[in-house]
Amino acid sequence: MICPKCGSENVNIELVQTGGRTARHGTGLGGNFNNMMRGTTALMTFGTSNLVWKKSQGTQKEKIKTQKMCLCQGCGNTWKIK
């Protein structure tokens, strides 16, 4: 690959993160019931059951967008690969 600015062949190609999204989903009926029973048990055991029984927090998904970018080592010019 050749740099369009200086003509050097000393070029690195990298994947660069350009954007991302995080989608969260709730705990649902089963998770809410689990959290309610956890709280009731914690009241009866003075909070010691919370050391073992963890809270339901739902699920999370991430989508990350990446793009190929070139970086010239001679002049520092960057450009996208199409």
C-alpha positions in Angstrom: 0.0 0.0 0.0 1.3 3.5 -0.9 0.6 6.7 1.0 -1.4 9.2 -1.2 0.3 12.2 0.5 4.0 11.4 0.5 4.3 8.1 -1.6 5.9 6.1 1.1 5.3 2.3 1.3 5.8 2.2 5.1 2.1 2.0 6.0 0.3 0.2 8.8 -3.3 -1.0 8.5 -5.4 -1.0 11.8 -8.9 -1.8 12.8 -10.3 1.3 14.7 -13.5 1.4 16.8 -15.7 4.0 15.3 -18.9 3.6 17.4 -20.8 1.3 19.6 -24.2 0.7 21.2 -25.2 -1.0 24.4 -28.7 -2.5 24.7 -30.0 -3.5 28.2 -32.9 -5.9 28.8 -34.8 -6.0 32.1 -34.9 -8.9 34.6 -38.4 -10.1 33.7 -41.0 -11.7 36.0 -38.6 -14.5 37.2 -35.9 -12.0 38.0 -38.3 -9.7 39.9 -39.6 -12.6 41.9 -36.0 -13.7 42.7 -35.1 -10.2 43.9 -38.3 -10.1 46.1 -37.5 -13.4 47.7 -33.9 -12.4 48.2 -35.0 -9.3 50.1 -37.4 -11.3 52.3 -34.7 -13.8 53.1 -32.3 -11.0 53.9 -34.7 -9.5 56.4 -35.0 -12.9 58.2 -31.3 -13.6 58.3 -30.3 -10.0 59.1 -28.6 -9.5 55.7 -26.2 -12.5 55.9 -27.9 -14.3 53.0 -26.9 -11.4 50.7 -23.3 -12.6 50.9 -24.3 -15.7 48.9 -27.5 -14.9 47.0 -26.8 -12.2 44.3 -29.3 -9.8 42.8 -30.7 -10.5 39.2 -29.6 -7.6 37.0 -30.8 -8.6 33.5 -28.8 -8.9 30.3 -26.7 -6.6 28.3 -25.6 -6.7 24.6 -22.9 -4.6 22.9 -22.6 -3.9 19.2 -19.3 -2.4 18.1 -18.6 -0.9 14.7 -15.0 -1.1 13.4 -13.3 0.4 10.4 -10.1 -0.2 8.6 -7.7 2.7 8.7 -4.2 3.2 7.2 -1.5 5.1 9.0 1.6 6.3 7.1 4.7 5.9 9.3 6.6 8.6 7.2 4.3 11.6 7.3 1.5 10.5 9.8 -1.3 10.8 7.2 -4.4 8.6 8.0 -7.1 7.5 5.6 -10.0 4.9 5.3 -9.8 1.8 3.3 -13.0 1.3 1.3 
